Amino acid sequence: MAHDEQDPRRAVPRTDLVLADPRLQRAGSALGPRLIKQAVRTAQDRARAGMIAPSEVTDVAVGLLPSAATSIQPVLNATGIVLHTNLGRARLSTAALQAIERAGGATDVEFDLDTGRRARRGRGALAALRAAVPAAGAVAVVNNGAAALLLAVTALAAGREVVISRGELVEIGDGFRLHELITSTGARLREVGSTNRTKLSDYADAIGPDTGCIVKVHPSNFSICGFTSSVAVDDLAGLGVPVVADIGSGLLAADPLLADEPDADSMLRSGAAVVTASGDKLLGGPQAGLLLGEAEIIERLRRHPMARAVRVDKLTLAALEATVSGPATPTWHSLHVEPEALRARTEAVAAAVADVLGASVVPSDGAVGGGSAPGLSLPGWALALPAPYAHRLRTGQPPVVGRVEDGRCLLDLRCVPAECDPLIIDAINNAARQEAR
Ligand SMILES: *Cc1c(COP(=O)(O)O)cnc(C)c1O
């Protein structure tokens, strides 16, 4: 062929000529010049290496264009784990997504349109949280749950002592330990009790003039049973020092399905001075840290210099308000879906992929995940496929992430929006064709 005999560098079309292609021009408004040039350069490199013909460079460059200017890919969570940390925890509601879109440009997040002056940042989200948690005298929002605890401990106990039970020295994930977060503020740990048993007198004996606060951590990602005891917030609240209760999950009010998960309202009624929680766990909202509690203490936290370093952005405030004020979240639906409804959807998918060898509908328990409610399983159903499907489905478009268990790939529809079931069917059929090849 002619192009093999020429110097390939001369045969490869020049960048400006490729860029003139109307398809690449059109993509410019969504992707910008950098990503488009990158695709062109990759195609040119392939031509220089002899992998494609010079005449194919433009078409290949078009094929290489990314579908968006972000490399983060939406995936279908078919793991049955509602708050999957590696998949970004809570899936936002449509209301929250719309709120983010509204807040993307210039907004009145910290501005009073009537007076033309500065206003309380995110006051709508704060008011929504206060309305949802009547026992809270005031509310503040920071970047995440860890930042909420950091701010509370810094403001109440930096340079002083934090009294905490040895049964509550928790590692939350990826090697991060809450007691190391506490000491990073300059507070000293005063550990009391033992791994399995801590009594009220252990706390009482440890409290002195140097005590900044008691921290009570909900052991959200493990459970301990047998010869155990711990002290409830009601009792700790009588000891005369502020109790910071880290509930983790972000449940604002009690949920009978999650009987062992503490909620913010109950904790404050029990006498906690401050409750800290995450926005993207059981609350089902964006990543955020909630601080709810006595008005005077919350105001102190808000005025602390560190508050500025953990300030939350306008997109989060918008999504958080829509999560609290708007309709039930995808997280709530995934937790409360009827097993029979899951069975019907799973059987419909199975019927649509009946040609796939070894596909069957099996009982399968989902889980809350995200370090919440570790012992709780959520009864449901899954489509079992041969194990090699797991990788093919993950690398398809859109990626479908299942669970590999006992040498099978399980697809659990609990966290898949029902309107996406056809995408799951297509993905399985595509994966089956890969097998046939
Ligand atoms: C998840 C969790 C945290 C950390 O919250 P992030 O929002 O992930 O920073 C802290 N404490 C407890 C008890 C948790 O469960």
PDBQT file of the ligand as one rigid body, heavy atoms in Angstrom, charges set to zero:
ROOT
HETATM    1  C1  LIG A 501     -18.494   7.626  58.253  1.00  0.00    +0.000 C 
HETATM    2  C2  LIG A 501     -18.152   8.034  59.617  1.00  0.00    +0.000 A 
HETATM    3  C3  LIG A 501     -17.327   9.131  59.843  1.00  0.00    +0.000 A 
HETATM    4  C4  LIG A 501     -16.674   9.906  58.718  1.00  0.00    +0.000 C 
HETATM    5  O1  LIG A 501     -17.596  10.619  57.964  1.00  0.00    +0.000 OA
HETATM    6  P1  LIG A 501     -17.192  11.135  56.498  1.00  0.00    +0.000 P 
HETATM    7  O2  LIG A 501     -18.402  11.877  56.041  1.00  0.00    +0.000 OA
HETATM    8  O3  LIG A 501     -16.857   9.936  55.699  1.00  0.00    +0.000 OA
HETATM    9  O4  LIG A 501     -16.014  12.034  56.687  1.00  0.00    +0.000 OA
HETATM   10  C5  LIG A 501     -17.059   9.505  61.137  1.00  0.00    +0.000 A 
HETATM   11  N1  LIG A 501     -17.588   8.824  62.177  1.00  0.00    +0.000 NA
HETATM   12  C6  LIG A 501     -18.408   7.763  62.000  1.00  0.00    +0.000 A 
HETATM   13  C7  LIG A 501     -18.977   7.067  63.201  1.00  0.00    +0.000 C 
HETATM   14  C8  LIG A 501     -18.706   7.330  60.722  1.00  0.00    +0.000 A 
HETATM   15  O5  LIG A 501     -19.514   6.276  60.539  1.00  0.00    +0.000 OA
ENDROOT
TORSDOF 0
